[in-house]
Amino acid sequence: MKFSATIPLLDAGRVARVISIGDVVKNIIRDLEHNVGDLMGCLMKDGPGG
């Protein structure tokens, strides 16, 4: 059994698009990976002790 949860996106009370929960999770993970990369870049640039 395959389960696919979806979320309707509304615009002025009408369904504009339907997205899957998996798409939302993938987007969140991508954003977090980007943030980690930025933070690692700052740490490597400053070096130990700031």
N, C-alpha and C positions, 0 to 999 in steps of 0.2 A: 504494500500500500504506500503510495507516494502522497505526501501532504504538502500542499503549496498554499501558504498563507499570503494573502494580498491585502494591500491598503489602498483605498481610493483617495486620490488627491483632489480636493475640491477647489473650485475657482468660482466665486460668487454663488455658492450653493449648488453648483453643478459639478459632476465628476469630469475632471479635466484629463485624468490619467490614472492608471492603476499600476502600482509597483509591488514587487514581492518583498517580503521580510528579508530574504536572502540578499537582495540588492541593497537594502538599507544597511545590513550588517557589513557587507563588502565595502560600502562607502565609508562607514565608520572606521573600519580597520585600515583602509587606505589613508584616511586623514590622520589616524594615530601614527602610522608608519612614517608619514611625512613629518609630523611633529617631532618624533623621536630622531629622525635624521637631522632636523634643524637643531635640536638640542645637542646632539652629538657633535655637530659642526661647531657650535659655540664652545663646547667644552674643549675640543681639540685645538681651537684657535687660541683660547685663553691660556691653556696649559694648566698644570697643577698650581693650586694656590691662587688662581684668578689672575 
